Amino acid sequence: MKMIPILALTGLALSCVVAGQAHAGDARAGRQKLTTCQGCHGLDGLSKNPEAPNLAGQLESYLVRSLAAYKSGERKNESMNIVAKDLSDEDIADVAAYYASIQVDVLPP
């Protein structure tokens, strides 16, 4: 008889986890949305601008959180706040998926 409450709690916990997950990004769609990003972050996500970080190979979840923070104004950068304010949640997920999908090789000195 104790099995029913445990199963109910497990089901409730699982539904909360699934409901809390963000939209999974589409890397192909993200690649089509990068024109604004490329000016500062480079054509391939490897910045030539010392003021702009490399985005290639970054963790997708980090990129989503960062873009959402720029969009909300929680994170401050004049350029990024302007660019991010017009991004939809889907745009953010797609761009993050694209940059995260780029393989970066690290070669020690």
N, CA, C and O atoms as CSV, one atom per row, in Angstrom:
chain,resi,resn,atom,element,x,y,z
A,1,MET,N,N,0.809,-1.200,0.000
A,1,MET,CA,C,0.000,0.000,0.000
A,1,MET,C,C,0.849,1.259,0.000
A,1,MET,O,O,0.387,2.305,-0.455
A,2,LYS,N,N,2.065,1.190,0.492
A,2,LYS,CA,C,2.938,2.355,0.497
A,2,LYS,C,C,3.492,2.633,-0.905
A,2,LYS,O,O,4.037,3.707,-1.160
A,3,MET,N,N,3.350,1.671,-1.800
A,3,MET,CA,C,3.877,1.822,-3.158
A,3,MET,C,C,3.131,2.912,-3.923
A,3,MET,O,O,3.747,3.622,-4.719
A,4,ILE,N,N,1.849,3.064,-3.711
A,4,ILE,CA,C,1.060,4.056,-4.444
A,4,ILE,C,C,1.541,5.479,-4.155
A,4,ILE,O,O,1.737,6.239,-5.103
A,5,PRO,N,N,1.743,5.880,-2.886
A,5,PRO,CA,C,2.252,7.236,-2.661
A,5,PRO,C,C,3.634,7.464,-3.264
A,5,PRO,O,O,3.920,8.553,-3.762
A,6,ILE,N,N,4.487,6.457,-3.224
A,6,ILE,CA,C,5.828,6.600,-3.801
A,6,ILE,C,C,5.732,6.796,-5.306
A,6,ILE,O,O,6.413,7.655,-5.867
A,7,LEU,N,N,4.885,5.999,-5.968
A,7,LEU,CA,C,4.706,6.154,-7.416
A,7,LEU,C,C,4.097,7.507,-7.749
A,7,LEU,O,O,4.483,8.137,-8.733
A,8,ALA,N,N,3.159,7.951,-6.945
A,8,ALA,CA,C,2.545,9.258,-7.181
A,8,ALA,C,C,3.572,10.373,-7.055
A,8,ALA,O,O,3.607,11.286,-7.879
A,9,LEU,N,N,4.408,10.299,-6.026
A,9,LEU,CA,C,5.451,11.315,-5.846
A,9,LEU,C,C,6.472,11.268,-6.972
A,9,LEU,O,O,6.925,12.310,-7.446
A,10,THR,N,N,6.833,10.067,-7.400
A,10,THR,CA,C,7.789,9.928,-8.503
A,10,THR,C,C,7.213,10.542,-9.779
A,10,THR,O,O,7.905,11.270,-10.492
A,11,GLY,N,N,5.938,10.243,-10.064
A,11,GLY,CA,C,5.295,10.806,-11.247
A,11,GLY,C,C,5.212,12.320,-11.187
A,11,GLY,O,O,5.445,13.000,-12.186
A,12,LEU,N,N,4.878,12.849,-10.014
A,12,LEU,CA,C,4.802,14.293,-9.835
A,12,LEU,C,C,6.169,14.939,-10.040
A,12,LEU,O,O,6.281,15.962,-10.717
A,13,ALA,N,N,7.196,14.349,-9.463
A,13,ALA,CA,C,8.549,14.896,-9.609
A,13,ALA,C,C,8.984,14.869,-11.067
A,13,ALA,O,O,9.567,15.836,-11.559
A,14,LEU,N,N,8.706,13.773,-11.760
A,14,LEU,CA,C,9.089,13.661,-13.166
A,14,LEU,C,C,8.353,14.691,-14.009
A,14,LEU,O,O,8.954,15.294,-14.898
A,15,SER,N,N,7.067,14.907,-13.755
A,15,SER,CA,C,6.324,15.895,-14.539
A,15,SER,C,C,6.846,17.298,-14.287
A,15,SER,O,O,6.833,18.129,-15.196
A,16,CYS,N,N,7.302,17.580,-13.085
A,16,CYS,CA,C,7.871,18.899,-12.795
A,16,CYS,C,C,9.176,19.108,-13.538
A,16,CYS,O,O,9.440,20.202,-14.038
A,17,VAL,N,N,9.995,18.067,-13.613
A,17,VAL,CA,C,11.263,18.164,-14.333
A,17,VAL,C,C,11.014,18.397,-15.811
A,17,VAL,O,O,11.641,19.268,-16.414
A,18,VAL,N,N,10.112,17.635,-16.401
A,18,VAL,CA,C,9.819,17.776,-17.827
A,18,VAL,C,C,9.205,19.142,-18.111
A,18,VAL,O,O,9.566,19.783,-19.098
A,19,ALA,N,N,8.297,19.593,-17.279
A,19,ALA,CA,C,7.665,20.894,-17.498
A,19,ALA,C,C,8.661,22.031,-17.370
A,19,ALA,O,O,8.492,23.068,-18.012
A,20,GLY,N,N,9.692,21.863,-16.560
A,20,GLY,CA,C,10.675,22.913,-16.338
A,20,GLY,C,C,11.767,22.973,-17.381
A,20,GLY,O,O,12.581,23.896,-17.361
A,21,GLN,N,N,11.808,22.007,-18.300
A,21,GLN,CA,C,12.863,22.000,-19.299
A,21,GLN,C,C,12.594,23.052,-20.358
A,21,GLN,O,O,11.449,23.287,-20.744
A,22,ALA,N,N,13.662,23.681,-20.821
A,22,ALA,CA,C,13.546,24.705,-21.857
A,22,ALA,C,C,13.421,24.039,-23.223
A,22,ALA,O,O,13.693,22.848,-23.380
A,23,HIS,N,N,13.009,24.821,-24.191
A,23,HIS,CA,C,12.919,24.378,-25.575
A,23,HIS,C,C,14.289,23.909,-26.040
A,23,HIS,O,O,15.275,24.634,-25.904
A,24,ALA,N,N,14.355,22.710,-26.586
A,24,ALA,CA,C,15.623,22.203,-27.112
A,24,ALA,C,C,15.935,22.945,-28.399
A,24,ALA,O,O,15.086,23.062,-29.283
A,25,GLY,N,N,17.152,23.442,-28.496
A,25,GLY,CA,C,17.524,24.233,-29.651
A,25,GLY,C,C,17.793,23.412,-30.888
A,25,GLY,O,O,18.139,22.233,-30.803
A,26,ASP,N,N,17.635,24.035,-32.033
A,26,ASP,CA,C,17.888,23.440,-33.338
A,26,ASP,C,C,19.119,24.133,-33.923
A,26,ASP,O,O,19.053,25.292,-34.331
A,27,ALA,N,N,20.231,23.417,-33.960
A,27,ALA,CA,C,21.498,24.000,-34.410
A,27,ALA,C,C,21.413,24.494,-35.856
A,27,ALA,O,O,21.980,25.537,-36.182
A,28,ARG,N,N,20.719,23.768,-36.717
A,28,ARG,CA,C,20.591,24.200,-38.121
A,28,ARG,C,C,19.839,25.526,-38.216
A,28,ARG,O,O,20.230,26.421,-38.965
A,29,ALA,N,N,18.770,25.639,-37.458
A,29,ALA,CA,C,18.004,26.890,-37.450
A,29,ALA,C,C,18.851,28.010,-36.849
A,29,ALA,O,O,18.806,29.149,-37.312
A,30,GLY,N,N,19.621,27.677,-35.818
A,30,GLY,CA,C,20.484,28.665,-35.184
A,30,GLY,C,C,21.508,29.241,-36.133
A,30,GLY,O,O,21.810,30.433,-36.088
A,31,ARG,N,N,22.039,28.400,-36.988
A,31,ARG,CA,C,23.037,28.865,-37.956
A,31,ARG,C,C,22.468,29.932,-38.881
A,31,ARG,O,O,23.191,30.824,-39.326
A,32,GLN,N,N,21.177,29.841,-39.171
A,32,GLN,CA,C,20.524,30.809,-40.051
A,32,GLN,C,C,20.242,32.140,-39.354
A,32,GLN,O,O,19.914,33.126,-40.014
A,33,LYS,N,N,20.368,32.177,-38.026
A,33,LYS,CA,C,20.010,33.358,-37.240
A,33,LYS,C,C,21.226,34.132,-36.732
A,33,LYS,O,O,21.073,35.006,-35.878
A,34,LEU,N,N,22.415,33.842,-37.225
A,34,LEU,CA,C,23.654,34.363,-36.643
A,34,LEU,C,C,24.170,35.664,-37.224
A,34,LEU,O,O,25.201,36.149,-36.756
A,35,THR,N,N,23.540,36.245,-38.186
A,35,THR,CA,C,24.135,37.397,-38.866
A,35,THR,C,C,24.501,38.518,-37.899
A,35,THR,O,O,25.553,39.137,-38.054
A,36,THR,N,N,23.673,38.787,-36.923
A,36,THR,CA,C,23.972,39.854,-35.965
A,36,THR,C,C,25.144,39.460,-35.072
A,36,THR,O,O,25.977,40.302,-34.737
A,37,CYS,N,N,25.214,38.199,-34.690
A,37,CYS,CA,C,26.258,37.714,-33.779
A,37,CYS,C,C,27.648,37.753,-34.429
A,37,CYS,O,O,28.647,38.041,-33.770
A,38,GLN,N,N,27.690,37.462,-35.722
A,38,GLN,CA,C,28.964,37.308,-36.414
A,38,GLN,C,C,29.806,38.573,-36.447
A,38,GLN,O,O,31.032,38.489,-36.528
A,39,GLY,N,N,29.190,39.725,-36.386
A,39,GLY,CA,C,29.938,40.977,-36.417
A,39,GLY,C,C,30.951,41.079,-35.283
A,39,GLY,O,O,32.056,41.583,-35.481
A,40,CYS,N,N,30.586,40.611,-34.111
A,40,CYS,CA,C,31.478,40.688,-32.944
A,40,CYS,C,C,32.121,39.347,-32.595
A,40,CYS,O,O,33.272,39.296,-32.161
A,41,HIS,N,N,31.365,38.259,-32.789
A,41,HIS,CA,C,31.829,36.953,-32.323
A,41,HIS,C,C,32.457,36.112,-33.429
A,41,HIS,O,O,32.808,34.956,-33.194
A,42,GLY,N,N,32.605,36.667,-34.625
A,42,GLY,CA,C,33.265,35.969,-35.723
A,42,GLY,C,C,32.324,35.072,-36.513
A,42,GLY,O,O,31.275,34.662,-36.017
A,43,LEU,N,N,32.712,34.773,-37.741
A,43,LEU,CA,C,31.892,33.942,-38.625
A,43,LEU,C,C,31.691,32.542,-38.073
A,43,LEU,O,O,30.655,31.919,-38.308
A,44,ASP,N,N,32.678,32.049,-37.341
A,44,ASP,CA,C,32.652,30.679,-36.829
A,44,ASP,C,C,32.549,30.625,-35.305
A,44,ASP,O,O,32.782,29.578,-34.702
A,45,GLY,N,N,32.202,31.749,-34.685
A,45,GLY,CA,C,32.103,31.785,-33.225
A,45,GLY,C,C,33.430,32.007,-32.534
A,45,GLY,O,O,33.506,31.994,-31.306
A,46,LEU,N,N,34.483,32.211,-33.322
A,46,LEU,CA,C,35.809,32.509,-32.779
A,46,LEU,C,C,36.091,33.979,-33.051
A,46,LEU,O,O,36.394,34.371,-34.178
A,47,SER,N,N,35.989,34.768,-32.018
A,47,SER,CA,C,36.057,36.209,-32.141
A,47,SER,C,C,37.447,36.715,-32.494
A,47,SER,O,O,38.459,36.224,-31.993
A,48,LYS,N,N,37.464,37.706,-33.366
A,48,LYS,CA,C,38.707,38.426,-33.668
A,48,LYS,C,C,38.751,39.722,-32.860
A,48,LYS,O,O,39.763,40.423,-32.846
A,49,ASN,N,N,37.649,40.026,-32.192
A,49,ASN,CA,C,37.500,41.233,-31.387
A,49,ASN,C,C,37.880,40.912,-29.936
A,49,ASN,O,O,37.251,40.052,-29.319
A,50,PRO,N,N,38.886,41.579,-29.384
A,50,PRO,CA,C,39.307,41.268,-28.010
A,50,PRO,C,C,38.246,41.585,-26.957
A,50,PRO,O,O,38.357,41.125,-25.820
A,51,GLU,N,N,37.229,42.353,-27.307
A,51,GLU,CA,C,36.157,42.694,-26.367
A,51,GLU,C,C,35.003,41.690,-26.399
A,51,GLU,O,O,34.129,41.728,-25.532
A,52,ALA,N,N,34.992,40.800,-27.380
A,52,ALA,CA,C,33.891,39.836,-27.533
A,52,ALA,C,C,34.418,38.420,-27.306
A,52,ALA,O,O,35.437,38.039,-27.882
A,53,PRO,N,N,33.737,37.648,-26.478
A,53,PRO,CA,C,34.212,36.285,-26.197
A,53,PRO,C,C,33.952,35.328,-27.359
A,53,PRO,O,O,33.086,35.564,-28.201
A,54,ASN,N,N,34.724,34.244,-27.381
A,54,ASN,CA,C,34.464,33.148,-28.307
A,54,ASN,C,C,33.198,32.435,-27.857
A,54,ASN,O,O,33.002,32.203,-26.664
A,55,LEU,N,N,32.346,32.089,-28.803
A,55,LEU,CA,C,31.124,31.365,-28.480
A,55,LEU,C,C,31.178,29.912,-28.939
A,55,LEU,O,O,30.441,29.070,-28.427
A,56,ALA,N,N,32.034,29.620,-29.888
A,56,ALA,CA,C,32.150,28.257,-30.408
A,56,ALA,C,C,32.532,27.295,-29.289
A,56,ALA,O,O,33.471,27.536,-28.530
A,57,GLY,N,N,31.783,26.204,-29.206
A,57,GLY,CA,C,32.091,25.168,-28.237
A,57,GLY,C,C,31.645,25.445,-26.810
A,57,GLY,O,O,31.889,24.628,-25.922
A,58,GLN,N,N,30.996,26.578,-26.571
A,58,GLN,CA,C,30.502,26.872,-25.225
A,58,GLN,C,C,29.368,25.914,-24.881
A,58,GLN,O,O,28.727,25.357,-25.773
A,59,LEU,N,N,29.124,25.725,-23.603
A,59,LEU,CA,C,28.010,24.894,-23.170
A,59,LEU,C,C,26.686,25.546,-23.572
A,59,LEU,O,O,26.489,26.747,-23.386
A,60,GLU,N,N,25.801,24.747,-24.117
A,60,GLU,CA,C,24.507,25.259,-24.576
A,60,GLU,C,C,23.723,25.904,-23.435
A,60,GLU,O,O,23.136,26.971,-23.612
A,61,SER,N,N,23.711,25.270,-22.280
A,61,SER,CA,C,22.956,25.806,-21.148
A,61,SER,C,C,23.521,27.152,-20.693
A,61,SER,O,O,22.766,28.040,-20.296
A,62,TYR,N,N,24.834,27.304,-20.749
A,62,TYR,CA,C,25.464,28.583,-20.393
A,62,TYR,C,C,25.041,29.684,-21.366
A,62,TYR,O,O,24.709,30.796,-20.956
A,63,LEU,N,N,25.058,29.358,-22.660
A,63,LEU,CA,C,24.681,30.348,-23.669
A,63,LEU,C,C,23.213,30.748,-23.531
A,63,LEU,O,O,22.878,31.925,-23.669
A,64,VAL,N,N,22.342,29.785,-23.261
A,64,VAL,CA,C,20.923,30.090,-23.072
A,64,VAL,C,C,20.743,31.010,-21.872
A,64,VAL,O,O,20.048,32.022,-21.960
A,65,ARG,N,N,21.373,30.659,-20.743
A,65,ARG,CA,C,21.255,31.490,-19.535
A,65,ARG,C,C,21.794,32.891,-19.772
A,65,ARG,O,O,21.183,33.875,-19.354
A,66,SER,N,N,22.943,32.985,-20.448
A,66,SER,CA,C,23.561,34.286,-20.699
A,66,SER,C,C,22.689,35.159,-21.593
A,66,SER,O,O,22.465,36.331,-21.290
A,67,LEU,N,N,22.199,34.596,-22.690
A,67,LEU,CA,C,21.344,35.375,-23.588
A,67,LEU,C,C,20.047,35.798,-22.909
A,67,LEU,O,O,19.577,36.919,-23.106
A,68,ALA,N,N,19.471,34.911,-22.115
A,68,ALA,CA,C,18.250,35.261,-21.385
A,68,ALA,C,C,18.528,36.388,-20.390
A,68,ALA,O,O,17.695,37.277,-20.210
A,69,ALA,N,N,19.693,36.355,-19.747
A,69,ALA,CA,C,20.058,37.412,-18.789
A,69,ALA,C,C,20.293,38.738,-19.501
A,69,ALA,O,O,19.933,39.788,-18.970
A,70,TYR,N,N,20.887,38.713,-20.685
A,70,TYR,CA,C,21.040,39.945,-21.464
A,70,TYR,C,C,19.667,40.472,-21.886
A,70,TYR,O,O,19.411,41.675,-21.828
A,71,LYS,N,N,18.798,39.573,-22.305
A,71,LYS,CA,C,17.460,39.962,-22.752
A,71,LYS,C,C,16.667,40.627,-21.630
A,71,LYS,O,O,15.985,41.626,-21.857
A,72,SER,N,N,16.755,40.080,-20.435
A,72,SER,CA,C,15.996,40.624,-19.300
A,72,SER,C,C,16.642,41.870,-18.707
A,72,SER,O,O,16.003,42.604,-17.953
A,73,GLY,N,N,17.906,42.108,-19.045
A,73,GLY,CA,C,18.631,43.231,-18.466
A,73,GLY,C,C,19.357,42.878,-17.185
A,73,GLY,O,O,20.035,43.722,-16.601
A,74,GLU,N,N,19.220,41.623,-16.739
A,74,GLU,CA,C,19.918,41.165,-15.534
A,74,GLU,C,C,21.436,41.230,-15.739
A,74,GLU,O,O,22.179,41.564,-14.816
A,75,ARG,N,N,21.883,40.912,-16.943
A,75,ARG,CA,C,23.300,40.998,-17.293
A,75,ARG,C,C,23.462,42.209,-18.198
A,75,ARG,O,O,22.676,42.403,-19.126
A,76,LYS,N,N,24.471,43.022,-17.935
A,76,LYS,CA,C,24.618,44.304,-18.635
A,76,LYS,C,C,25.767,44.304,-19.641
A,76,LYS,O,O,26.908,43.990,-19.302
A,77,ASN,N,N,25.450,44.655,-20.860
A,77,ASN,CA,C,26.401,44.953,-21.916
A,77,ASN,C,C,25.597,45.706,-22.961
A,77,ASN,O,O,24.620,45.182,-23.496
A,78,GLU,N,N,26.005,46.931,-23.252
A,78,GLU,CA,C,25.211,47.795,-24.119
A,78,GLU,C,C,24.819,47.104,-25.423
A,78,GLU,O,O,23.648,47.123,-25.802
A,79,SER,N,N,25.768,46.503,-26.101
A,79,SER,CA,C,25.480,45.845,-27.384
A,79,SER,C,C,24.607,44.614,-27.204
A,79,SER,O,O,23.625,44.432,-27.924
A,80,MET,N,N,24.962,43.772,-26.246
A,80,MET,CA,C,24.222,42.523,-26.061
A,80,MET,C,C,22.792,42.763,-25.576
A,80,MET,O,O,21.882,42.034,-25.970
A,81,ASN,N,N,22.581,43.760,-24.738
A,81,ASN,CA,C,21.227,44.053,-24.274
A,81,ASN,C,C,20.340,44.480,-25.442
A,81,ASN,O,O,19.163,44.122,-25.489
A,82,ILE,N,N,20.896,45.238,-26.380
A,82,ILE,CA,C,20.143,45.684,-27.552
A,82,ILE,C,C,19.823,44.499,-28.456
A,82,ILE,O,O,18.686,44.345,-28.901
A,83,VAL,N,N,20.816,43.665,-28.728
A,83,VAL,CA,C,20.626,42.523,-29.623
A,83,VAL,C,C,19.675,41.503,-29.010
A,83,VAL,O,O,18.775,41.016,-29.695
A,84,ALA,N,N,19.854,41.176,-27.746
A,84,ALA,CA,C,19.094,40.097,-27.114
A,84,ALA,C,C,17.632,40.454,-26.864
A,84,ALA,O,O,16.789,39.561,-26.775
A,85,LYS,N,N,17.319,41.731,-26.750
A,85,LYS,CA,C,15.936,42.113,-26.398
A,85,LYS,C,C,14.923,41.645,-27.428
A,85,LYS,O,O,13.762,41.427,-27.084
A,86,ASP,N,N,15.324,41.487,-28.669
A,86,ASP,CA,C,14.400,41.078,-29.724
A,86,ASP,C,C,14.409,39.573,-30.000
A,86,ASP,O,O,13.681,39.104,-30.875
A,87,LEU,N,N,15.225,38.813,-29.263
A,87,LEU,CA,C,15.293,37.368,-29.480
A,87,LEU,C,C,14.145,36.656,-28.772
A,87,LEU,O,O,13.828,36.959,-27.622
A,88,SER,N,N,13.534,35.718,-29.465
A,88,SER,CA,C,12.518,34.875,-28.832
A,88,SER,C,C,13.240,33.766,-28.054
A,88,SER,O,O,14.444,33.570,-28.219
A,89,ASP,N,N,12.508,33.056,-27.219
A,89,ASP,CA,C,13.102,31.924,-26.500
A,89,ASP,C,C,13.607,30.883,-27.496
A,89,ASP,O,O,14.640,30.253,-27.273
A,90,GLU,N,N,12.878,30.708,-28.587
A,90,GLU,CA,C,13.295,29.753,-29.615
A,90,GLU,C,C,14.584,30.221,-30.291
A,90,GLU,O,O,15.482,29.411,-30.524
A,91,ASP,N,N,14.691,31.508,-30.608
A,91,ASP,CA,C,15.920,32.048,-31.199
A,91,ASP,C,C,17.112,31.784,-30.277
A,91,ASP,O,O,18.166,31.333,-30.726
A,92,ILE,N,N,16.936,32.065,-28.997
A,92,ILE,CA,C,18.009,31.871,-28.021
A,92,ILE,C,C,18.422,30.409,-27.986
A,92,ILE,O,O,19.613,30.098,-28.012
A,93,ALA,N,N,17.451,29.513,-27.929
A,93,ALA,CA,C,17.756,28.081,-27.878
A,93,ALA,C,C,18.477,27.624,-29.144
A,93,ALA,O,O,19.421,26.837,-29.069
A,94,ASP,N,N,18.039,28.113,-30.311
A,94,ASP,CA,C,18.632,27.708,-31.581
A,94,ASP,C,C,20.067,28.218,-31.731
A,94,ASP,O,O,20.953,27.467,-32.138
A,95,VAL,N,N,20.294,29.477,-31.407
A,95,VAL,CA,C,21.642,30.055,-31.506
A,95,VAL,C,C,22.584,29.349,-30.526
A,95,VAL,O,O,23.722,29.032,-30.872
A,96,ALA,N,N,22.109,29.108,-29.320
A,96,ALA,CA,C,22.924,28.405,-28.325
A,96,ALA,C,C,23.256,26.997,-28.798
A,96,ALA,O,O,24.387,26.539,-28.631
A,97,ALA,N,N,22.286,26.308,-29.386
A,97,ALA,CA,C,22.522,24.953,-29.896
A,97,ALA,C,C,23.572,24.967,-30.997
A,97,ALA,O,O,24.434,24.089,-31.049
A,98,TYR,N,N,23.500,25.964,-31.878
A,98,TYR,CA,C,24.485,26.038,-32.961
A,98,TYR,C,C,25.893,26.248,-32.420
A,98,TYR,O,O,26.804,25.489,-32.752
A,99,TYR,N,N,26.078,27.262,-31.597
A,99,TYR,CA,C,27.424,27.531,-31.082
A,99,TYR,C,C,27.947,26.364,-30.248
A,99,TYR,O,O,29.137,26.053,-30.307
A,100,ALA,N,N,27.094,25.723,-29.487
A,100,ALA,CA,C,27.518,24.586,-28.665
A,100,ALA,C,C,27.905,23.391,-29.533
A,100,ALA,O,O,28.707,22.556,-29.115
A,101,SER,N,N,27.343,23.304,-30.729
A,101,SER,CA,C,27.628,22.159,-31.603
A,101,SER,C,C,28.970,22.272,-32.328
A,101,SER,O,O,29.433,21.299,-32.923
A,102,ILE,N,N,29.589,23.433,-32.283
A,102,ILE,CA,C,30.870,23.623,-32.966
A,102,ILE,C,C,31.965,22.960,-32.130
A,102,ILE,O,O,32.118,23.238,-30.940
A,103,GLN,N,N,32.709,22.092,-32.770
A,103,GLN,CA,C,33.803,21.398,-32.089
A,103,GLN,C,C,35.035,22.290,-32.057
A,103,GLN,O,O,35.446,22.835,-33.081
A,104,VAL,N,N,35.609,22.431,-30.894
A,104,VAL,CA,C,36.810,23.232,-30.722
A,104,VAL,C,C,37.910,22.300,-30.231
A,104,VAL,O,O,37.737,21.600,-29.233
A,105,ASP,N,N,39.019,22.290,-30.919
A,105,ASP,CA,C,40.160,21.474,-30.509
A,105,ASP,C,C,41.134,22.340,-29.717
A,105,ASP,O,O,41.474,23.451,-30.122
A,106,VAL,N,N,41.566,21.815,-28.597
A,106,VAL,CA,C,42.518,22.518,-27.745
A,106,VAL,C,C,43.868,21.822,-27.894
A,106,VAL,O,O,43.986,20.617,-27.676
A,107,LEU,N,N,44.864,22.587,-28.261
A,107,LEU,CA,C,46.197,22.041,-28.429
A,107,LEU,C,C,47.119,22.663,-27.382
A,107,LEU,O,O,47.437,23.849,-27.465
A,108,PRO,N,N,47.545,21.882,-26.412
A,108,PRO,CA,C,48.441,22.441,-25.379
A,108,PRO,C,C,49.755,22.926,-26.000
A,108,PRO,O,O,50.194,22.404,-27.025
A,109,PRO,N,N,50.369,23.913,-25.381
A,109,PRO,CA,C,51.625,24.441,-25.927
A,109,PRO,C,C,52.745,23.429,-25.852
A,109,PRO,O,O,53.866,23.717,-26.270
